[in-house]
Amino acid sequence: MGGLENGATYNQNSVPSTNKTGLSPDSIINLDQGDPTLFEPYWRKMGDKCTLVIGGCDLMSYFSDIGNICWFLQPQLGDAIKGLHRAVGNAVTDGRHFVVGTGSTQLFMAAIYALSSPSASHPVSLVAAAPYYSGYKDQAEFLRSGLYKWEGDARTFDKDGPYIEVVTSPNNPDGAIREAVVNLGEGKLVYDLAYYWPQYTPITHPLDHDIMLFTFSKCTGHAGSRIGWALVKDREVARKMTEYMQISSIGVSKESQLRAAKILGVLSEGCQNLGTAASENFFEYSHRIMRERWESLQNVVKNSKIFSLPRFPQDHCNFTGKYTDSNPAFAWLHSKEDIDWESLLREHKIIGRSGEKFGADQKYVRISMFSPPEAFTLFLERLSAIIDITNGNVVGG
């Protein structure tokens, strides 16, 4: 998950990720938000391949497929999701129930609702290994539900009784590949796989978990469509997730679903020519963009005496058939000195998100790698200046 989460709001004085104008030396660069519009040039190049015409009399009913557990799921979207996972090889879809949501944020809430018990004497504990996605805590505590309670870091959780562990892999904020941490008897798992796509990480095998969450926004960059989907093994869990969606929003926009189906279909078609001269594959394009950004950032940070980035070993990607690098959607910058990263960046007109919001400390900061090219270039220039200053302040530097 990612985006305008954790209480973030649009600020007209900062640089939104859709900004097309030139930046001045005094511009504020907002790298707090995971808004993936840097992929827009690819989809503009696709032209009418992704165009969808909807008539005024179309899609007027609440219902899409009355025989399906998720009765508001458009069949075209279900087919497109299945086809894409088959083409990429990142998740098992056979024997699964598909539940569509307004982004994976709504699906996360639906999942913890479905895994909770209204008859329990105490709320079920909800945990995630730190550093965890900053939105989980806010989402879990927003409605002050008696069904579940946020308990923080899974690594230190030791309470008896039922619990739900959220496993984010690759992880937001640090890009690490994750497995479950808690190993107690009454646990249930939700896998948030928003970034398990070839542009961010090698696809080593199709994942096969009870509940797997994906989002259109991080797969293709179409965050504005607000489409996510869950692959669910258990029929009753899928039914309860659908019940949550029915109560909270009475389904999901059909227009958004059909647009997502159209674009996912184009994406799957592009996978057929992977590695050939005729290939226009989105994953090749987006992987190249992400790799170039990471190489540029690593070249700047390597000059620092106190700042560092996580290291990611290459792994074999079954999708590309090659050994590839991880290029996470966010950079998890660390300082070995006691530096308040968020405040330091703000002094240089850069907005990041403090590690404290992810269950870590202020010596960490999360930086979005999704910013427009001009903003990213300016960020690198300012970060280089910060490194020069801090290197000069190191004893013996």
C-alpha positions in Angstrom: 0.0 0.0 0.0 1.0 3.6 -0.4 -0.2 7.0 -1.6 -2.0 9.8 0.2 -2.0 7.8 3.4 -1.3 8.5 7.0 -3.3 11.8 7.0 -1.4 13.3 4.1 -3.2 16.0 2.2 -2.7 17.9 -1.0 -0.7 21.0 -0.4 -0.7 23.7 -3.2 2.6 25.0 -1.9 4.4 21.7 -2.4 5.1 20.0 -5.7 2.4 17.5 -6.5 3.5 14.5 -8.5 1.4 15.5 -11.5 3.2 18.9 -11.8 4.3 19.5 -15.4 5.9 22.9 -14.9 9.6 23.7 -14.3 10.8 23.8 -10.7 12.6 26.8 -9.1 15.4 26.4 -6.6 12.9 27.4 -3.9 10.3 24.7 -4.8 9.2 22.3 -2.0 9.6 18.7 -3.2 7.0 16.4 -1.7 8.5 12.9 -1.5 6.1 11.7 1.2 3.5 10.4 -1.1 3.6 7.3 -3.2 1.9 8.7 -6.3 3.2 6.7 -9.3 2.6 9.1 -12.1 6.1 8.7 -13.4 4.7 5.8 -15.5 2.4 8.1 -17.3 4.6 8.4 -20.5 4.2 4.7 -21.2 0.4 4.8 -21.0 0.3 7.9 -23.1 2.3 6.0 -25.8 -0.3 3.3 -25.7 -2.9 5.7 -27.1 -6.3 4.3 -28.0 -5.3 0.8 -26.9 -6.5 1.6 -23.5 -9.4 3.8 -24.5 -12.8 2.8 -23.2 -16.2 4.2 -24.3 -19.1 4.0 -21.9 -22.6 5.0 -22.9 -25.0 6.9 -20.8 -27.3 3.9 -20.4 -24.5 1.5 -19.5 -23.6 0.1 -16.0 -26.7 1.4 -14.2 -27.3 -1.6 -11.9 -25.7 -2.2 -8.6 -25.1 -5.8 -9.6 -22.5 -7.3 -11.9 -22.5 -11.1 -11.3 -25.3 -12.1 -8.9 -24.0 -15.7 -8.9 -20.6 -14.7 -7.5 -19.8 -14.2 -3.9 -18.4 -10.8 -4.8 -21.6 -9.8 -6.7 -20.3 -6.4 -7.8 -17.1 -7.8 -9.4 -17.3 -7.2 -13.2 -16.5 -10.6 -14.9 -14.2 -8.8 -17.3 -12.0 -7.6 -14.4 -11.9 -11.0 -12.8 -10.7 -12.5 -16.1 -8.1 -9.8 -16.6 -6.7 -10.3 -13.1 -6.4 -14.0 -13.6 -4.8 -13.5 -17.0 -2.2 -11.0 -15.6 -1.2 -13.2 -12.7 -0.8 -16.1 -15.0 1.4 -14.0 -17.4 3.6 -12.6 -14.6 3.6 -15.8 -12.4 3.5 -13.9 -9.1 0.4 -15.5 -7.5 -1.8 -18.6 -7.6 -5.3 -17.8 -8.8 -6.8 -21.3 -9.2 -9.3 -22.2 -6.6 -9.4 -18.6 -5.3 -12.3 -16.3 -4.7 -11.7 -12.8 -6.2 -12.9 -9.8 -4.1 -12.6 -6.3 -5.7 -12.2 -3.2 -3.5 -11.7 0.5 -3.7 -7.9 0.1 -3.6 -6.1 -2.3 -1.3 -6.8 0.0 1.6 -10.4 -0.9 1.7 -9.5 -4.6 1.2 -7.2 -4.5 4.1 -10.0 -3.3 6.3 -12.4 -5.9 4.8 -9.8 -8.6 5.6 -9.4 -7.8 9.3 -13.1 -7.5 9.6 -13.5 -10.9 8.0 -10.9 -12.5 10.3 -12.3 -10.9 13.5 -15.0 -12.5 15.7 -18.0 -10.4 16.9 -18.6 -12.9 19.7 -15.0 -12.8 21.1 -14.6 -11.4 24.6 -11.6 -9.3 23.5 -10.6 -7.6 20.3 -8.2 -9.6 18.1 -4.7 -8.3 18.1 -3.4 -6.8 14.9 0.4 -6.7 14.3 3.0 -6.1 11.6 6.8 -6.4 11.8 8.6 -3.1 12.1 9.3 -1.2 10.1 5.7 -1.6 9.0 3.5 0.4 6.6 2.5 3.6 8.4 -1.1 3.4 7.3 -1.9 0.1 9.1 -2.1 1.7 12.5 -4.1 4.7 11.4 -6.6 2.5 9.5 -7.0 0.0 12.4 -7.6 2.8 14.9 -9.7 5.1 12.8 -13.1 3.7 13.7 -12.1 2.6 17.2 -13.6 -0.8 16.5 -14.1 -3.4 19.3 -13.4 -6.2 16.8 -9.6 -5.6 16.6 -6.8 -3.7 18.3 -3.5 -2.5 16.9 -0.7 -4.0 18.9 2.3 -2.7 16.9 5.5 -4.6 16.2 5.0 -8.3 15.4 8.6 -9.0 16.5 7.8 -8.1 20.2 4.2 -9.5 20.3 3.8 -12.3 22.8 0.2 -12.2 23.9 -2.0 -15.3 24.2 -5.1 -15.6 22.1 -6.0 -14.9 18.5 -4.1 -12.4 16.4 -3.8 -11.2 12.8 -0.4 -10.5 11.3 -0.1 -8.4 8.2 2.9 -9.4 6.0 4.0 -6.8 3.5 6.3 -8.2 0.8 8.2 -6.4 -0.7 7.9 -4.3 2.4 6.8 -0.7 2.6 9.0 1.2 3.6 12.3 -0.7 3.3 11.7 -3.0 0.3 12.6 -6.2 2.1 11.1 -9.6 1.2 9.0 -10.7 4.2 7.5 -13.8 5.8 5.4 -14.1 8.9 7.2 -13.3 12.2 4.8 -14.4 14.9 4.6 -18.2 15.4 1.7 -18.7 17.8 -1.2 -21.1 17.6 -4.2 -18.8 17.0 -2.8 -16.5 14.3 -4.2 -15.6 10.9 -2.2 -13.9 8.1 -2.9 -11.2 5.5 -0.3 -10.8 2.8 -0.1 -7.3 1.3 1.6 -7.8 -2.0 1.1 -4.3 -3.5 4.8 -4.3 -4.8 5.2 -7.9 -5.8 5.6 -7.0 -9.5 8.6 -7.2 -11.8 9.4 -3.5 -11.8 10.1 -3.6 -8.1 11.5 -7.0 -7.3 12.4 -10.3 -8.9 9.4 -12.7 -9.2 10.9 -15.8 -7.7 7.7 -17.9 -7.5 3.9 -17.7 -7.5 2.8 -16.9 -4.0 0.1 -19.1 -2.4 -1.3 -17.6 0.8 -4.8 -17.6 2.3 -5.4 -13.9 1.7 -3.3 -11.9 -0.8 -4.0 -8.2 -1.5 -3.0 -6.4 -4.7 -3.6 -2.9 -6.0 -4.0 -1.4 -9.5 -2.1 1.7 -8.4 1.2 0.1 -7.8 0.9 -2.5 -10.5 0.3 -0.1 -13.4 0.5 3.4 -11.8 -3.3 4.1 -12.1 -3.8 5.2 -8.6 -6.8 7.4 -9.5 -9.0 4.5 -10.5 -9.0 3.2 -6.9 -9.1 -0.5 -7.7 -7.6 -3.3 -5.7 -8.3 -7.0 -5.5 -7.9 -9.8 -3.0 -7.2 -13.5 -3.8 -8.9 -15.5 -1.0 -8.9 -19.2 -0.4 -11.7 -19.5 2.1 -15.2 -19.0 0.8 -16.5 -17.7 4.2 -13.7 -15.2 4.5 -14.4 -13.9 0.9 -18.1 -13.7 1.8 -17.4 -11.6 4.9 -15.0 -9.4 3.0 -17.8 -8.8 0.4 -20.2 -8.1 3.3 -17.8 -5.4 4.5 -17.7 -3.8 1.1 -21.5 -4.0 0.8 -22.0 -2.2 4.1 -19.2 0.4 3.6 -19.7 1.4 -0.1 -22.3 -0.9 -1.7 -19.8 -2.3 -4.1 -17.1 -0.8 -6.3 -17.4 1.6 -9.3 -18.1 -0.4 -12.5 -16.5 2.3 -14.6 -13.2 1.9 -12.7 -13.4 -1.9 -12.9 -13.9 -1.9 -16.7 -11.1 0.7 -17.2 -8.8 -1.5 -15.0 -9.8 -4.6 -17.0 -9.0 -2.9 -20.3 -5.6 -1.7 -19.1 -4.7 -5.0 -17.4 -5.6 -6.8 -20.6 -3.2 -4.5 -22.6 -0.6 -5.2 -19.9 -1.0 -9.0 -20.3 -0.8 -8.7 -24.1 2.5 -6.9 -23.8 3.9 -9.8 -21.7 3.6 -12.1 -24.7 6.5 -10.4 -26.6 8.7 -10.0 -23.6 12.4 -9.7 -24.5 11.8 -9.3 -28.2 12.4 -6.4 -30.5 8.6 -6.0 -30.8 8.1 -5.8 -27.1 6.3 -2.8 -25.6 6.1 -4.5 -22.2 5.2 -2.2 -19.4 7.2 -4.1 -16.8 10.4 -3.8 -18.9 9.8 -0.1 -19.2 9.0 0.5 -15.6 11.8 -1.7 -14.3 14.3 0.4 -16.4 12.9 3.6 -14.9 13.1 2.3 -11.4 16.6 0.9 -11.9 17.9 4.1 -13.3 16.5 6.1 -10.3 18.0 3.7 -7.8 21.4 3.8 -9.5 21.4 7.6 -9.4 20.4 7.6 -5.7 23.0 5.0 -4.8 25.7 7.0 -6.6 24.8 10.1 -4.4 24.5 8.2 -1.1 27.7 6.3 -1.5 29.6 9.5 -1.0 28.2 9.9 2.5 30.1 9.0 5.7 27.0 8.6 7.8 24.0 7.9 5.5 23.2 4.5 4.0 20.5 2.6 2.0 19.4 -1.1 2.3 21.3 -3.6 0.1 19.3 -5.9 -2.1 21.0 -9.0 -3.6 20.1 -9.9 -7.2 17.8 -12.9 -7.6 16.5 -14.9 -10.5 13.2 -13.5 -11.9 11.0 -16.2 -13.4 9.1 -13.5 -15.4 12.2 -12.1 -17.2 14.3 -15.3 -17.1 17.2 -13.2 -15.8 18.9 -12.3 -12.6 17.5 -8.8 -11.7 17.9 -6.2 -9.0 15.2 -5.1 -6.5 14.1 -1.5 -7.1 11.7 -0.7 -4.3 9.1 2.0 -4.6 10.6 3.8 -1.6 14.1 4.5 -0.4 14.6 3.8 3.3 17.5 6.2 4.2 19.3 5.6 7.5 21.7 7.7 9.5 24.2 6.2 11.9 24.3 9.6 13.7 21.5 10.8 15.8 19.8 12.9 13.1 16.1 13.8 12.8 15.9 13.0 9.1 12.4 14.5 8.5 13.4 17.9 10.0 16.8 17.9 8.2 15.1 17.4 4.9 12.5 20.1 5.6 15.3 22.5 6.1 16.2 21.8 2.5 12.6 22.0 1.3 12.2 18.2 0.9 9.2 16.5 2.5 9.9 12.8 3.5 8.2 10.6 6.1 9.9 10.0 9.4 10.8 6.4 10.4 8.9 7.0 13.7 5.7 6.6 11.7 6.8 3.1 10.6 7.6 1.8 14.1 11.3 2.7 13.7 13.0 5.9 14.9 13.9 9.4 13.5 17.2 8.2 12.2 15.2 6.7 9.3 13.2 8.4 6.6 11.1 7.1 3.7 11.6 8.8 0.4 9.2 8.1 -2.5 10.9 7.0 -5.8 7.8 8.0 -7.8 8.3 11.7 -8.1 8.4 13.5 -11.5 11.8 13.6 -13.2 12.5 17.3 -12.5 11.6 16.8 -8.8 13.8 13.7 -8.5 16.8 15.4 -10.1 16.4 18.4 -7.7 16.1 16.0 -4.8 19.4 14.4 -5.7 21.1 17.8 -6.0 19.8 18.8 -2.5 20.7 15.4 -1.0 24.2 15.7 -2.4 24.5 19.1 -0.7 23.2 17.7 2.6 25.9 14.9 2.4 28.6 17.5 1.7 27.5 19.4 4.8 27.3 16.3 7.1 30.6 14.9 5.8 32.2 18.2 6.9 30.7 17.8 10.3 32.0 14.3 10.9 35.1 14.2 13.2 38.1 13.8 11.0 36.1 14.3 7.9 
